[in-house]
Amino acid sequence: MGERVEEHLKAHGVTLHLGASVERLRGDDAGRVEAVVCEDGDLAVDAAMVGIGLRPNSDLVADAVDLGETGAIAVDDYGRTSADGVYAAGDCAEIDHVVTGEPTWNTLGLPANRAGRAIGQTVAGDPEPIGTVADTSVVKAFDLECGRAGVTDLDVARDAGFDPVSETITAGSRSGYYPGSAETTVTLVADRDTGRLLGGTIVGADRAAVRIDTVATALASELTVAEVERLDLGYAPPFSPVWDPILTAAKVLRGSL
């Protein structure tokens, strides 16, 4: 997926300096940035946006409740913290990953809203689990759509106790004779021993990102690759080829398994 995005960005005039170590920003006497200072030379800029990552905002309660290994507040399946009567959800709290079963830290809006709603129901007397996350996310680079869900890094999968197998395919987004079809690249990862789907990525220019929801649903249901291949997904030429790109990827990956 990253390779497709890199090519697309370059085609739209974006210059990439991959692997360049940024040392500092250099500005003029008025405080305006002029350059990004890197190990291998300065890059003149008119503006700079700094993205240095996130960390859980849990300092306020660090002395009152237990924190997890991620630095976020540790909670149980119902959002309960280690303090009696105190619940936590959203950016400050951990939530279990659907594939690994381990606590993770997810900063997206849907898990936060869902967990908060569940906690409200629990507090009101009708216990509702906060659920799990597949770290499903989508992003767009110009007109290229990208999506990911589950565990897609093979080293991460191995650390979680799986024997990962990965396959990548490229297929059309619609029937070949129907206008508007675009190349859609899908990568799926599965466990060799059980055949269970572990994760996937997708990239393409024609409604690619939304297709990752099929992968997310399969992960939540703990489907095997064979079961994914047998899914009865919608087909009509304006919307998909007979074999949806996700199904094609599952078919190829099943062969490798």
Summary of the structure (lengths in Angstrom):
residues: 257
radius of gyration: 21.8
end to end distance: 21.9
largest distance: 64.7
contacts: 748
relative contact order: 0.11
helix: 26%
strand: 26%
